[in-house]
Amino acid sequence: LASTGHRTNTRARLCDIRNKLKDVDNAVLDEALKRMQNEQEASLYPLDNKAEITDADRAAAIYFGSEPRHILWIER
């Protein structure tokens, strides 16, 4: 929520989340976010606008198969 100004129903870039959670191992964070998606607590999406994707987005992406996901979305 710190990445979205404490708002739900707002996208948060994974690169921003990783930056705020630097002390959390990437593999641990990836598993937690994947679990949240599997349990329908959140959704991971790719950035649709390819021109919007930065190197930081690419580095922070979580992959499902060959599909990178750059955005976390939490509805409440």
N, CA, C and O atoms as a Tripos MOL2 file, in Angstrom:
@<TRIPOS>MOLECULE
protein
  304   303    76     0     0
PROTEIN
NO_CHARGES

@<TRIPOS>ATOM
      1 N           0.8150   -1.2030    0.0000 N.3       1 LEU1
      2 CA          0.0000    0.0000    0.0000 C.3       1 LEU1
      3 C           0.8570    1.2640    0.0000 C.2       1 LEU1
      4 O           0.4240    2.3110   -0.4830 O.2       1 LEU1
      5 N           2.0480    1.1690    0.5310 N.am      2 ALA2
      6 CA          2.9260    2.3420    0.5110 C.3       2 ALA2
      7 C           3.2730    2.7470   -0.9180 C.2       2 ALA2
      8 O           3.5660    3.9140   -1.1760 O.2       2 ALA2
      9 N           3.2440    1.8010   -1.8380 N.am      3 SER3
     10 CA          3.5480    2.1040   -3.2400 C.3       3 SER3
     11 C           2.3860    2.7500   -3.9720 C.2       3 SER3
     12 O           2.5750    3.2970   -5.0590 O.2       3 SER3
     13 N           1.1950    2.7000   -3.4060 N.am      4 THR4
     14 CA          0.0160    3.2730   -4.0640 C.3       4 THR4
     15 C          -0.5670    4.4490   -3.2950 C.2       4 THR4
     16 O          -1.6880    4.8720   -3.5810 O.2       4 THR4
     17 N           0.1520    4.9770   -2.3440 N.am      5 GLY5
     18 CA         -0.4070    6.0660   -1.5370 C.3       5 GLY5
     19 C          -1.4960    5.5790   -0.6070 C.2       5 GLY5
     20 O          -2.4090    6.3300   -0.2640 O.2       5 GLY5
     21 N          -1.4020    4.3020   -0.1910 N.am      6 HIS6
     22 CA         -2.3530    3.6540    0.7260 C.3       6 HIS6
     23 C          -3.7410    3.4960    0.1140 C.2       6 HIS6
     24 O          -4.7470    3.5120    0.8240 O.2       6 HIS6
     25 N          -3.7870    3.3440   -1.2210 N.am      7 ARG7
     26 CA         -5.0590    3.1320   -1.9150 C.3       7 ARG7
     27 C          -5.1130    1.7050   -2.4430 C.2       7 ARG7
     28 O          -4.1060    1.1640   -2.9010 O.2       7 ARG7
     29 N          -6.2850    1.1060   -2.3750 N.am      8 THR8
     30 CA         -6.5210   -0.1740   -3.0440 C.3       8 THR8
     31 C          -7.1160    0.1350   -4.4170 C.2       8 THR8
     32 O          -7.4060    1.2890   -4.7340 O.2       8 THR8
     33 N          -7.2930   -0.9020   -5.2180 N.am      9 ASN9
     34 CA         -7.8020   -0.7420   -6.5820 C.3       9 ASN9
     35 C          -6.9320    0.2170   -7.3930 C.2       9 ASN9
     36 O          -7.4270    0.9730   -8.2290 O.2       9 ASN9
     37 N          -5.6530    0.1710   -7.1350 N.am     10 THR10
     38 CA         -4.6590    0.9940   -7.8190 C.3      10 THR10
     39 C          -3.4410    0.1210   -8.1010 C.2      10 THR10
     40 O          -3.0260   -0.6730   -7.2570 O.2      10 THR10
     41 N          -2.8800    0.2740   -9.2810 N.am     11 ARG11
     42 CA         -1.7330   -0.5600   -9.6150 C.3      11 ARG11
     43 C          -0.4940   -0.1230   -8.8520 C.2      11 ARG11
     44 O          -0.2970    1.0560   -8.5610 O.2      11 ARG11
     45 N           0.3240   -1.1000   -8.5420 N.am     12 ALA12
     46 CA          1.6320   -0.8510   -7.9390 C.3      12 ALA12
     47 C           2.6520   -1.5850   -8.7960 C.2      12 ALA12
     48 O           2.5160   -2.7820   -9.0480 O.2      12 ALA12
     49 N           3.6460   -0.8810   -9.2300 N.am     13 ARG13
     50 CA          4.6930   -1.5020  -10.0410 C.3      13 ARG13
     51 C           5.5590   -2.3730   -9.1370 C.2      13 ARG13
     52 O           5.9120   -1.9780   -8.0260 O.2      13 ARG13
     53 N           5.8900   -3.5470   -9.6240 N.am     14 LEU14
     54 CA          6.7250   -4.4510   -8.8300 C.3      14 LEU14
     55 C           8.0920   -3.8360   -8.5460 C.2      14 LEU14
     56 O           8.6710   -4.0980   -7.4910 O.2      14 LEU14
     57 N           8.6170   -3.0310   -9.4550 N.am     15 CYS15
     58 CA          9.9110   -2.3950   -9.1990 C.3      15 CYS15
     59 C           9.8260   -1.4650   -7.9890 C.2      15 CYS15
     60 O          10.7840   -1.3700   -7.2220 O.2      15 CYS15
     61 N           8.6930   -0.7760   -7.8040 N.am     16 ASP16
     62 CA          8.5160    0.0920   -6.6400 C.3      16 ASP16
     63 C           8.3640   -0.7270   -5.3610 C.2      16 ASP16
     64 O           8.8940   -0.3640   -4.3110 O.2      16 ASP16
     65 N           7.6360   -1.8300   -5.4620 N.am     17 ILE17
     66 CA          7.4560   -2.7080   -4.2920 C.3      17 ILE17
     67 C           8.7930   -3.2930   -3.8690 C.2      17 ILE17
     68 O           9.1280   -3.2890   -2.6840 O.2      17 ILE17
     69 N           9.5540   -3.7950   -4.8270 N.am     18 ARG18
     70 CA         10.8710   -4.3640   -4.4920 C.3      18 ARG18
     71 C          11.7740   -3.3000   -3.8650 C.2      18 ARG18
     72 O          12.5280   -3.5940   -2.9370 O.2      18 ARG18
     73 N          11.7010   -2.0810   -4.3630 N.am     19 ASN19
     74 CA         12.5160   -1.0000   -3.8180 C.3      19 ASN19
     75 C          12.1500   -0.7160   -2.3650 C.2      19 ASN19
     76 O          13.0300   -0.4500   -1.5460 O.2      19 ASN19
     77 N          10.8670   -0.7680   -2.0380 N.am     20 LYS20
     78 CA         10.4210   -0.5150   -0.6660 C.3      20 LYS20
     79 C          10.6990   -1.6990    0.2640 C.2      20 LYS20
     80 O          10.7910   -1.5310    1.4800 O.2      20 LYS20
     81 N          10.8310   -2.8940   -0.3130 N.am     21 LEU21
     82 CA         11.0580   -4.1100    0.4810 C.3      21 LEU21
     83 C          12.4400   -4.6910    0.2030 C.2      21 LEU21
     84 O          12.5850   -5.9000    0.0170 O.2      21 LEU21
     85 N          13.4410   -3.8400    0.1750 N.am     22 LYS22
     86 CA         14.8050   -4.2600   -0.1450 C.3      22 LYS22
     87 C          15.3370   -5.3410    0.7850 C.2      22 LYS22
     88 O          16.1810   -6.1460    0.3890 O.2      22 LYS22
     89 N          14.8490   -5.3600    2.0150 N.am     23 ASP23
     90 CA         15.3370   -6.3280    2.9910 C.3      23 ASP23
     91 C          14.7100   -7.7120    2.8230 C.2      23 ASP23
     92 O          15.1120   -8.6550    3.5030 O.2      23 ASP23
     93 N          13.7230   -7.8460    1.9210 N.am     24 VAL24
     94 CA         13.0720   -9.1310    1.6680 C.3      24 VAL24
     95 C          13.7290   -9.7790    0.4550 C.2      24 VAL24
     96 O          13.8520   -9.1570   -0.6000 O.2      24 VAL24
     97 N          14.1440  -11.0100    0.6070 N.am     25 ASP25
     98 CA         14.7550  -11.7580   -0.4860 C.3      25 ASP25
     99 C          13.7790  -11.8350   -1.6690 C.2      25 ASP25
    100 O          12.5900  -12.0880   -1.4780 O.2      25 ASP25
    101 N          14.2800  -11.6170   -2.8830 N.am     26 ASN26
    102 CA         13.4200  -11.6260   -4.0700 C.3      26 ASN26
    103 C          12.6420  -12.9220   -4.2330 C.2      26 ASN26
    104 O          11.4680  -12.8870   -4.6010 O.2      26 ASN26
    105 N          13.2610  -14.0530   -3.9690 N.am     27 ALA27
    106 CA         12.5740  -15.3440   -4.1110 C.3      27 ALA27
    107 C          11.4310  -15.4520   -3.1060 C.2      27 ALA27
    108 O          10.3660  -15.9740   -3.4360 O.2      27 ALA27
    109 N          11.6380  -14.9710   -1.8980 N.am     28 VAL28
    110 CA         10.6010  -14.9970   -0.8630 C.3      28 VAL28
    111 C           9.4510  -14.0800   -1.2650 C.2      28 VAL28
    112 O           8.2860  -14.4550   -1.1370 O.2      28 VAL28
    113 N           9.7680  -12.8860   -1.7490 N.am     29 LEU29
    114 CA          8.7360  -11.9520   -2.1820 C.3      29 LEU29
    115 C           7.9630  -12.5130   -3.3720 C.2      29 LEU29
    116 O           6.7360  -12.4180   -3.4160 O.2      29 LEU29
    117 N           8.6700  -13.0960   -4.3340 N.am     30 ASP30
    118 CA          8.0050  -13.6980   -5.4940 C.3      30 ASP30
    119 C           7.0110  -14.7670   -5.0690 C.2      30 ASP30
    120 O           5.8800  -14.7940   -5.5550 O.2      30 ASP30
    121 N           7.4210  -15.6390   -4.1720 N.am     31 GLU31
    122 CA          6.5280  -16.7080   -3.7150 C.3      31 GLU31
    123 C           5.3170  -16.1430   -2.9900 C.2      31 GLU31
    124 O           4.2040  -16.6410   -3.1610 O.2      31 GLU31
    125 N           5.5200  -15.1120   -2.1850 N.am     32 ALA32
    126 CA          4.3960  -14.4980   -1.4670 C.3      32 ALA32
    127 C           3.4120  -13.8640   -2.4530 C.2      32 ALA32
    128 O           2.2000  -14.0080   -2.2970 O.2      32 ALA32
    129 N           3.9240  -13.1700   -3.4560 N.am     33 LEU33
    130 CA          3.0420  -12.5350   -4.4340 C.3      33 LEU33
    131 C           2.3290  -13.5640   -5.3060 C.2      33 LEU33
    132 O           1.1580  -13.3880   -5.6410 O.2      33 LEU33
    133 N           3.0230  -14.6280   -5.6730 N.am     34 LYS34
    134 CA          2.3810  -15.6980   -6.4460 C.3      34 LYS34
    135 C           1.2910  -16.3740   -5.6160 C.2      34 LYS34
    136 O           0.2240  -16.7040   -6.1340 O.2      34 LYS34
    137 N           1.5630  -16.5780   -4.3340 N.am     35 ARG35
    138 CA          0.5650  -17.1790   -3.4450 C.3      35 ARG35
    139 C          -0.6560  -16.2700   -3.3290 C.2      35 ARG35
    140 O          -1.7940  -16.7400   -3.3470 O.2      35 ARG35
    141 N          -0.4100  -14.9640   -3.2100 N.am     36 MET36
    142 CA         -1.5260  -14.0150   -3.1390 C.3      36 MET36
    143 C          -2.3870  -14.0970   -4.3960 C.2      36 MET36
    144 O          -3.6130  -14.0290   -4.3180 O.2      36 MET36
    145 N          -1.7480  -14.2420   -5.5510 N.am     37 GLN37
    146 CA         -2.5320  -14.3650   -6.7810 C.3      37 GLN37
    147 C          -3.2870  -15.6880   -6.8120 C.2      37 GLN37
    148 O          -4.4680  -15.7240   -7.1580 O.2      37 GLN37
    149 N          -2.6110  -16.7700   -6.4540 N.am     38 ASN38
    150 CA         -3.2690  -18.0830   -6.4620 C.3      38 ASN38
    151 C          -4.4550  -18.1440   -5.5080 C.2      38 ASN38
    152 O          -5.4360  -18.8380   -5.7710 O.2      38 ASN38
    153 N          -4.3610  -17.4190   -4.4060 N.am     39 GLU39
    154 CA         -5.4440  -17.3910   -3.4230 C.3      39 GLU39
    155 C          -6.4250  -16.2510   -3.6860 C.2      39 GLU39
    156 O          -7.2940  -15.9720   -2.8610 O.2      39 GLU39
    157 N          -6.2850  -15.6000   -4.8260 N.am     40 GLN40
    158 CA         -7.1610  -14.5190   -5.2820 C.3      40 GLN40
    159 C          -7.2160  -13.3480   -4.3060 C.2      40 GLN40
    160 O          -8.2540  -12.7020   -4.1560 O.2      40 GLN40
    161 N          -6.1050  -13.0830   -3.6510 N.am     41 GLU41
    162 CA         -5.9820  -11.9180   -2.7790 C.3      41 GLU41
    163 C          -5.4360  -10.7200   -3.5420 C.2      41 GLU41
    164 O          -5.5760   -9.5770   -3.1050 O.2      41 GLU41
    165 N          -4.8130  -10.9910   -4.6870 N.am     42 ALA42
    166 CA         -4.2110   -9.9490   -5.5190 C.3      42 ALA42
    167 C          -4.0690  -10.5040   -6.9270 C.2      42 ALA42
    168 O          -4.2330  -11.7000   -7.1650 O.2      42 ALA42
    169 N          -3.7620   -9.6100   -7.8480 N.am     43 SER43
    170 CA         -3.5360  -10.0200   -9.2350 C.3      43 SER43
    171 C          -2.2270   -9.4280   -9.7190 C.2      43 SER43
    172 O          -1.8790   -8.2940   -9.3870 O.2      43 SER43
    173 N          -1.5130  -10.2060  -10.5030 N.am     44 LEU44
    174 CA         -0.2820   -9.7520  -11.1340 C.3      44 LEU44
    175 C          -0.5490   -9.6160  -12.6230 C.2      44 LEU44
    176 O          -1.0530  -10.5410  -13.2590 O.2      44 LEU44
    177 N          -0.2070   -8.4500  -13.1770 N.am     45 TYR45
    178 CA         -0.4820   -8.1520  -14.5800 C.3      45 TYR45
    179 C           0.7760   -7.6710  -15.2830 C.2      45 TYR45
    180 O           1.6820   -7.1270  -14.6520 O.2      45 TYR45
    181 N           0.8270   -7.8750  -16.5950 N.am     46 PRO46
    182 CA          1.8940   -7.2400  -17.3660 C.3      46 PRO46
    183 C           1.5160   -5.7890  -17.6430 C.2      46 PRO46
    184 O           0.3400   -5.4310  -17.5890 O.2      46 PRO46
    185 N           2.4840   -4.9740  -17.9330 N.am     47 LEU47
    186 CA          2.2010   -3.6360  -18.4310 C.3      47 LEU47
    187 C           1.8210   -3.7920  -19.8960 C.2      47 LEU47
    188 O           2.5860   -4.3520  -20.6800 O.2      47 LEU47
    189 N           0.6590   -3.3060  -20.2650 N.am     48 ASP48
    190 CA          0.1820   -3.4510  -21.6390 C.3      48 ASP48
    191 C           0.9240   -2.5480  -22.6090 C.2      48 ASP48
    192 O           1.1820   -2.9360  -23.7490 O.2      48 ASP48
    193 N           1.2620   -1.3700  -22.1750 N.am     49 ASN49
    194 CA          1.9640   -0.4170  -23.0240 C.3      49 ASN49
    195 C           3.4590   -0.7290  -22.9700 C.2      49 ASN49
    196 O           4.1370   -0.3680  -22.0080 O.2      49 ASN49
    197 N           3.9650   -1.3910  -23.9900 N.am     50 LYS50
    198 CA          5.3690   -1.8290  -24.0030 C.3      50 LYS50
    199 C           6.3370   -0.6550  -23.8850 C.2      50 LYS50
    200 O           7.4330   -0.8140  -23.3470 O.2      50 LYS50
    201 N           5.9480    0.5250  -24.3810 N.am     51 ALA51
    202 CA          6.8060    1.7030  -24.2950 C.3      51 ALA51
    203 C           6.9670    2.1830  -22.8550 C.2      51 ALA51
    204 O           7.9130    2.9050  -22.5410 O.2      51 ALA51
    205 N           6.0530    1.7890  -21.9900 N.am     52 GLU52
    206 CA          6.0610    2.1910  -20.5870 C.3      52 GLU52
    207 C           7.0120    1.3330  -19.7390 C.2      52 GLU52
    208 O           7.3760    1.7210  -18.6290 O.2      52 GLU52
    209 N           7.4080    0.1760  -20.2590 N.am     53 ILE53
    210 CA          8.2360   -0.7640  -19.5000 C.3      53 ILE53
    211 C           9.6800   -0.2740  -19.4600 C.2      53 ILE53
    212 O          10.3060   -0.0440  -20.4950 O.2      53 ILE53
    213 N          10.1860   -0.1230  -18.2510 N.am     54 THR54
    214 CA         11.5610    0.3330  -18.0510 C.3      54 THR54
    215 C          12.4650   -0.8670  -17.7410 C.2      54 THR54
    216 O          11.9870   -1.9830  -17.5390 O.2      54 THR54
    217 N          13.7680   -0.6190  -17.7090 N.am     55 ASP55
    218 CA         14.7020   -1.6700  -17.3070 C.3      55 ASP55
    219 C          14.4030   -2.1380  -15.8900 C.2      55 ASP55
    220 O          14.5280   -3.3250  -15.5880 O.2      55 ASP55
    221 N          14.0080   -1.2100  -15.0160 N.am     56 ALA56
    222 CA         13.6570   -1.5760  -13.6360 C.3      56 ALA56
    223 C          12.4340   -2.4840  -13.6210 C.2      56 ALA56
    224 O          12.3740   -3.4230  -12.8260 O.2      56 ALA56
    225 N          11.4450   -2.2160  -14.4980 N.am     57 ASP57
    226 CA         10.2720   -3.0880  -14.5970 C.3      57 ASP57
    227 C          10.6750   -4.4820  -15.0580 C.2      57 ASP57
    228 O          10.2050   -5.4820  -14.5150 O.2      57 ASP57
    229 N          11.5400   -4.5460  -16.0540 N.am     58 ARG58
    230 CA         11.9960   -5.8530  -16.5630 C.3      58 ARG58
    231 C          12.7210   -6.6430  -15.4720 C.2      58 ARG58
    232 O          12.5030   -7.8450  -15.3200 O.2      58 ARG58
    233 N          13.5760   -5.9680  -14.7230 N.am     59 ALA59
    234 CA         14.3410   -6.6320  -13.6670 C.3      59 ALA59
    235 C          13.4500   -7.1010  -12.5240 C.2      59 ALA59
    236 O          13.7500   -8.1060  -11.8790 O.2      59 ALA59
    237 N          12.3670   -6.3910  -12.2680 N.am     60 ALA60
    238 CA         11.4870   -6.7050  -11.1370 C.3      60 ALA60
    239 C          10.3770   -7.6820  -11.4980 C.2      60 ALA60
    240 O           9.6760   -8.1650  -10.6090 O.2      60 ALA60
    241 N          10.2030   -7.9830  -12.7730 N.am     61 ALA61
    242 CA          9.0730   -8.7970  -13.2310 C.3      61 ALA61
    243 C           9.0610  -10.1810  -12.5830 C.2      61 ALA61
    244 O          10.1020  -10.7620  -12.2780 O.2      61 ALA61
    245 N           7.8570  -10.6780  -12.3880 N.am     62 ILE62
    246 CA          7.6320  -12.0600  -11.9670 C.3      62 ILE62
    247 C           7.0850  -12.7840  -13.1840 C.2      62 ILE62
    248 O           6.1890  -12.2850  -13.8640 O.2      62 ILE62
    249 N           7.6230  -13.9490  -13.4500 N.am     63 TYR63
    250 CA          7.2280  -14.6880  -14.6520 C.3      63 TYR63
    251 C           6.2680  -15.8260  -14.3200 C.2      63 TYR63
    252 O           6.4430  -16.5580  -13.3460 O.2      63 TYR63
    253 N           5.2590  -15.9420  -15.1600 N.am     64 PHE64
    254 CA          4.3650  -17.0910  -15.1830 C.3      64 PHE64
    255 C           4.5710  -17.7060  -16.5540 C.2      64 PHE64
    256 O           4.0680  -17.1920  -17.5530 O.2      64 PHE64
    257 N           5.3060  -18.8010  -16.6030 N.am     65 GLY65
    258 CA          5.7300  -19.3340  -17.8900 C.3      65 GLY65
    259 C           6.6820  -18.3310  -18.5130 C.2      65 GLY65
    260 O           7.6680  -17.9370  -17.8900 O.2      65 GLY65
    261 N           6.3950  -17.9190  -19.7320 N.am     66 SER66
    262 CA          7.2480  -16.9340  -20.3940 C.3      66 SER66
    263 C           6.6560  -15.5280  -20.3270 C.2      66 SER66
    264 O           7.1860  -14.6010  -20.9390 O.2      66 SER66
    265 N           5.5630  -15.3700  -19.5900 N.am     67 GLU67
    266 CA          4.8550  -14.0930  -19.5050 C.3      67 GLU67
    267 C           5.2990  -13.2810  -18.2890 C.2      67 GLU67
    268 O           5.0550  -13.6940  -17.1550 O.2      67 GLU67
    269 N           5.9540  -12.1200  -18.5100 N.am     68 PRO68
    270 CA          6.3480  -11.2870  -17.3670 C.3      68 PRO68
    271 C           5.1660  -10.5080  -16.8190 C.2      68 PRO68
    272 O           4.2990  -10.0590  -17.5690 O.2      68 PRO68
    273 N           5.1430  -10.3560  -15.5230 N.am     69 ARG69
    274 CA          4.1230   -9.5490  -14.8350 C.3      69 ARG69
    275 C           4.8520   -8.4100  -14.1330 C.2      69 ARG69
    276 O           5.8260   -8.6450  -13.4180 O.2      69 ARG69
    277 N           4.3950   -7.1950  -14.3290 N.am     70 HIS70
    278 CA          5.0700   -6.0010  -13.8040 C.3      70 HIS70
    279 C           4.2620   -5.2440  -12.7610 C.2      70 HIS70
    280 O           4.7880   -4.3730  -12.0690 O.2      70 HIS70
    281 N           2.9750   -5.5820  -12.6510 N.am     71 ILE71
    282 CA          2.0340   -4.8130  -11.8290 C.3      71 ILE71
    283 C           1.3620   -5.7080  -10.7850 C.2      71 ILE71
    284 O           0.9900   -6.8440  -11.0770 O.2      71 ILE71
    285 N           1.2150   -5.1910   -9.5870 N.am     72 LEU72
    286 CA          0.4200   -5.8450   -8.5440 C.3      72 LEU72
    287 C          -0.8360   -5.0130   -8.3570 C.2      72 LEU72
    288 O          -0.7710   -3.7880   -8.2610 O.2      72 LEU72
    289 N          -1.9860   -5.6870   -8.3060 N.am     73 TRP73
    290 CA         -3.2760   -5.0270   -8.1090 C.3      73 TRP73
    291 C          -3.9900   -5.7230   -6.9580 C.2      73 TRP73
    292 O          -4.1820   -6.9390   -6.9810 O.2      73 TRP73
    293 N          -4.3800   -4.9460   -5.9520 N.am     74 ILE74
    294 CA         -5.1080   -5.4960   -4.8080 C.3      74 ILE74
    295 C          -6.4610   -4.7970   -4.7220 C.2      74 ILE74
    296 O          -6.5390   -3.5700   -4.6590 O.2      74 ILE74
    297 N          -7.5190   -5.5970   -4.7210 N.am     75 GLU75
    298 CA         -8.8650   -5.0550   -4.5430 C.3      75 GLU75
    299 C          -9.3190   -5.3290   -3.1270 C.2      75 GLU75
    300 O          -9.0350   -6.3920   -2.5760 O.2      75 GLU75
    301 N         -10.0140   -4.3920   -2.5400 N.am     76 ARG76
    302 CA        -10.5780   -4.5730   -1.1920 C.3      76 ARG76
    303 C         -11.9030   -3.9020   -1.1230 C.2      76 ARG76
    304 O         -12.5560   -3.9290   -0.0790 O.2      76 ARG76
@<TRIPOS>BOND
     1     1     2 1
     2     2     3 1
     3     3     4 2
     4     3     5 am
     5     5     6 1
     6     6     7 1
     7     7     8 2
     8     7     9 am
     9     9    10 1
    10    10    11 1
    11    11    12 2
    12    11    13 am
    13    13    14 1
    14    14    15 1
    15    15    16 2
    16    15    17 am
    17    17    18 1
    18    18    19 1
    19    19    20 2
    20    19    21 am
    21    21    22 1
    22    22    23 1
    23    23    24 2
    24    23    25 am
    25    25    26 1
    26    26    27 1
    27    27    28 2
    28    27    29 am
    29    29    30 1
    30    30    31 1
    31    31    32 2
    32    31    33 am
    33    33    34 1
    34    34    35 1
    35    35    36 2
    36    35    37 am
    37    37    38 1
    38    38    39 1
    39    39    40 2
    40    39    41 am
    41    41    42 1
    42    42    43 1
    43    43    44 2
    44    43    45 am
    45    45    46 1
    46    46    47 1
    47    47    48 2
    48    47    49 am
    49    49    50 1
    50    50    51 1
    51    51    52 2
    52    51    53 am
    53    53    54 1
    54    54    55 1
    55    55    56 2
    56    55    57 am
    57    57    58 1
    58    58    59 1
    59    59    60 2
    60    59    61 am
    61    61    62 1
    62    62    63 1
    63    63    64 2
    64    63    65 am
    65    65    66 1
    66    66    67 1
    67    67    68 2
    68    67    69 am
    69    69    70 1
    70    70    71 1
    71    71    72 2
    72    71    73 am
    73    73    74 1
    74    74    75 1
    75    75    76 2
    76    75    77 am
    77    77    78 1
    78    78    79 1
    79    79    80 2
    80    79    81 am
    81    81    82 1
    82    82    83 1
    83    83    84 2
    84    83    85 am
    85    85    86 1
    86    86    87 1
    87    87    88 2
    88    87    89 am
    89    89    90 1
    90    90    91 1
    91    91    92 2
    92    91    93 am
    93    93    94 1
    94    94    95 1
    95    95    96 2
    96    95    97 am
    97    97    98 1
    98    98    99 1
    99    99   100 2
   100    99   101 am
   101   101   102 1
   102   102   103 1
   103   103   104 2
   104   103   105 am
   105   105   106 1
   106   106   107 1
   107   107   108 2
   108   107   109 am
   109   109   110 1
   110   110   111 1
   111   111   112 2
   112   111   113 am
   113   113   114 1
   114   114   115 1
   115   115   116 2
   116   115   117 am
   117   117   118 1
   118   118   119 1
   119   119   120 2
   120   119   121 am
   121   121   122 1
   122   122   123 1
   123   123   124 2
   124   123   125 am
   125   125   126 1
   126   126   127 1
   127   127   128 2
   128   127   129 am
   129   129   130 1
   130   130   131 1
   131   131   132 2
   132   131   133 am
   133   133   134 1
   134   134   135 1
   135   135   136 2
   136   135   137 am
   137   137   138 1
   138   138   139 1
   139   139   140 2
   140   139   141 am
   141   141   142 1
   142   142   143 1
   143   143   144 2
   144   143   145 am
   145   145   146 1
   146   146   147 1
   147   147   148 2
   148   147   149 am
   149   149   150 1
   150   150   151 1
   151   151   152 2
   152   151   153 am
   153   153   154 1
   154   154   155 1
   155   155   156 2
   156   155   157 am
   157   157   158 1
   158   158   159 1
   159   159   160 2
   160   159   161 am
   161   161   162 1
   162   162   163 1
   163   163   164 2
   164   163   165 am
   165   165   166 1
   166   166   167 1
   167   167   168 2
   168   167   169 am
   169   169   170 1
   170   170   171 1
   171   171   172 2
   172   171   173 am
   173   173   174 1
   174   174   175 1
   175   175   176 2
   176   175   177 am
   177   177   178 1
   178   178   179 1
   179   179   180 2
   180   179   181 am
   181   181   182 1
   182   182   183 1
   183   183   184 2
   184   183   185 am
   185   185   186 1
   186   186   187 1
   187   187   188 2
   188   187   189 am
   189   189   190 1
   190   190   191 1
   191   191   192 2
   192   191   193 am
   193   193   194 1
   194   194   195 1
   195   195   196 2
   196   195   197 am
   197   197   198 1
   198   198   199 1
   199   199   200 2
   200   199   201 am
   201   201   202 1
   202   202   203 1
   203   203   204 2
   204   203   205 am
   205   205   206 1
   206   206   207 1
   207   207   208 2
   208   207   209 am
   209   209   210 1
   210   210   211 1
   211   211   212 2
   212   211   213 am
   213   213   214 1
   214   214   215 1
   215   215   216 2
   216   215   217 am
   217   217   218 1
   218   218   219 1
   219   219   220 2
   220   219   221 am
   221   221   222 1
   222   222   223 1
   223   223   224 2
   224   223   225 am
   225   225   226 1
   226   226   227 1
   227   227   228 2
   228   227   229 am
   229   229   230 1
   230   230   231 1
   231   231   232 2
   232   231   233 am
   233   233   234 1
   234   234   235 1
   235   235   236 2
   236   235   237 am
   237   237   238 1
   238   238   239 1
   239   239   240 2
   240   239   241 am
   241   241   242 1
   242   242   243 1
   243   243   244 2
   244   243   245 am
   245   245   246 1
   246   246   247 1
   247   247   248 2
   248   247   249 am
   249   249   250 1
   250   250   251 1
   251   251   252 2
   252   251   253 am
   253   253   254 1
   254   254   255 1
   255   255   256 2
   256   255   257 am
   257   257   258 1
   258   258   259 1
   259   259   260 2
   260   259   261 am
   261   261   262 1
   262   262   263 1
   263   263   264 2
   264   263   265 am
   265   265   266 1
   266   266   267 1
   267   267   268 2
   268   267   269 am
   269   269   270 1
   270   270   271 1
   271   271   272 2
   272   271   273 am
   273   273   274 1
   274   274   275 1
   275   275   276 2
   276   275   277 am
   277   277   278 1
   278   278   279 1
   279   279   280 2
   280   279   281 am
   281   281   282 1
   282   282   283 1
   283   283   284 2
   284   283   285 am
   285   285   286 1
   286   286   287 1
   287   287   288 2
   288   287   289 am
   289   289   290 1
   290   290   291 1
   291   291   292 2
   292   291   293 am
   293   293   294 1
   294   294   295 1
   295   295   296 2
   296   295   297 am
   297   297   298 1
   298   298   299 1
   299   299   300 2
   300   299   301 am
   301   301   302 1
   302   302   303 1
   303   303   304 2
@<TRIPOS>SUBSTRUCTURE
     1 LEU1         2 RESIDUE 1 A LEU
     2 ALA2         6 RESIDUE 1 A ALA
     3 SER3        10 RESIDUE 1 A SER
     4 THR4        14 RESIDUE 1 A THR
     5 GLY5        18 RESIDUE 1 A GLY
     6 HIS6        22 RESIDUE 1 A HIS
     7 ARG7        26 RESIDUE 1 A ARG
     8 THR8        30 RESIDUE 1 A THR
     9 ASN9        34 RESIDUE 1 A ASN
    10 THR10       38 RESIDUE 1 A THR
    11 ARG11       42 RESIDUE 1 A ARG
    12 ALA12       46 RESIDUE 1 A ALA
    13 ARG13       50 RESIDUE 1 A ARG
    14 LEU14       54 RESIDUE 1 A LEU
    15 CYS15       58 RESIDUE 1 A CYS
    16 ASP16       62 RESIDUE 1 A ASP
    17 ILE17       66 RESIDUE 1 A ILE
    18 ARG18       70 RESIDUE 1 A ARG
    19 ASN19       74 RESIDUE 1 A ASN
    20 LYS20       78 RESIDUE 1 A LYS
    21 LEU21       82 RESIDUE 1 A LEU
    22 LYS22       86 RESIDUE 1 A LYS
    23 ASP23       90 RESIDUE 1 A ASP
    24 VAL24       94 RESIDUE 1 A VAL
    25 ASP25       98 RESIDUE 1 A ASP
    26 ASN26      102 RESIDUE 1 A ASN
    27 ALA27      106 RESIDUE 1 A ALA
    28 VAL28      110 RESIDUE 1 A VAL
    29 LEU29      114 RESIDUE 1 A LEU
    30 ASP30      118 RESIDUE 1 A ASP
    31 GLU31      122 RESIDUE 1 A GLU
    32 ALA32      126 RESIDUE 1 A ALA
    33 LEU33      130 RESIDUE 1 A LEU
    34 LYS34      134 RESIDUE 1 A LYS
    35 ARG35      138 RESIDUE 1 A ARG
    36 MET36      142 RESIDUE 1 A MET
    37 GLN37      146 RESIDUE 1 A GLN
    38 ASN38      150 RESIDUE 1 A ASN
    39 GLU39      154 RESIDUE 1 A GLU
    40 GLN40      158 RESIDUE 1 A GLN
    41 GLU41      162 RESIDUE 1 A GLU
    42 ALA42      166 RESIDUE 1 A ALA
    43 SER43      170 RESIDUE 1 A SER
    44 LEU44      174 RESIDUE 1 A LEU
    45 TYR45      178 RESIDUE 1 A TYR
    46 PRO46      182 RESIDUE 1 A PRO
    47 LEU47      186 RESIDUE 1 A LEU
    48 ASP48      190 RESIDUE 1 A ASP
    49 ASN49      194 RESIDUE 1 A ASN
    50 LYS50      198 RESIDUE 1 A LYS
    51 ALA51      202 RESIDUE 1 A ALA
    52 GLU52      206 RESIDUE 1 A GLU
    53 ILE53      210 RESIDUE 1 A ILE
    54 THR54      214 RESIDUE 1 A THR
    55 ASP55      218 RESIDUE 1 A ASP
    56 ALA56      222 RESIDUE 1 A ALA
    57 ASP57      226 RESIDUE 1 A ASP
    58 ARG58      230 RESIDUE 1 A ARG
    59 ALA59      234 RESIDUE 1 A ALA
    60 ALA60      238 RESIDUE 1 A ALA
    61 ALA61      242 RESIDUE 1 A ALA
    62 ILE62      246 RESIDUE 1 A ILE
    63 TYR63      250 RESIDUE 1 A TYR
    64 PHE64      254 RESIDUE 1 A PHE
    65 GLY65      258 RESIDUE 1 A GLY
    66 SER66      262 RESIDUE 1 A SER
    67 GLU67      266 RESIDUE 1 A GLU
    68 PRO68      270 RESIDUE 1 A PRO
    69 ARG69      274 RESIDUE 1 A ARG
    70 HIS70      278 RESIDUE 1 A HIS
    71 ILE71      282 RESIDUE 1 A ILE
    72 LEU72      286 RESIDUE 1 A LEU
    73 TRP73      290 RESIDUE 1 A TRP
    74 ILE74      294 RESIDUE 1 A ILE
    75 GLU75      298 RESIDUE 1 A GLU
    76 ARG76      302 RESIDUE 1 A ARG
